[in-house]
Amino acid sequence: MSSHVPATNIVRHWSPSNGNFVKINVDGAVNLLIGFRGLGVIIRDSMGDLMLDVYKGLHDMFSFKATELYAAIMGLQIASQMGHRSVILEMDAKEIIMNLQTYEQSWSVEGALVDEVKGLFNRFAHISCHFAPREYNQVAHLLAK
């Protein structure tokens, strides 16, 4: 069973995770002028050492929220494929962190993506989600851009 940290958890500065947890920082970026969406994922171990960084460009027309959710999906899928069982997900989208902490059903396109992220939680023994202001999520943001 997964454990979740309340949405009120706010990262005040980037720091390595504790114990056997890996930290996944994700971000989505949108350039409306050229219709480009980018996803950025950084995975670090409990010492803060880089394990993986990846980006992906999308040319589809997704909302800002959907772009952030796709970044979370990509980060969680990769961490699961790497065999990690205890993860901390950090992103600079406070609304999404709050959506991930609720049991309410949403019938919007973004709601289906929130449900997909929540479904990925089941791949982990322990997971917590944190809001990290952009200045503490900068590397993932730069990758996404």
Secondary structure, 3 states (H helix, E strand, C coil): CCCCCCCCCECCCCCCCCCCCEEEEEEEEEECCCCEEEEEEEEECCCCCEEEEEEEEECCCCCHHHHHHHHHHHHHHHHHHCCCCEEEEEECCHHHHHHHCCCCCCCCHHHHHHHHHHHHHCCCCEEEEEECCHHHCHHHHHHHC
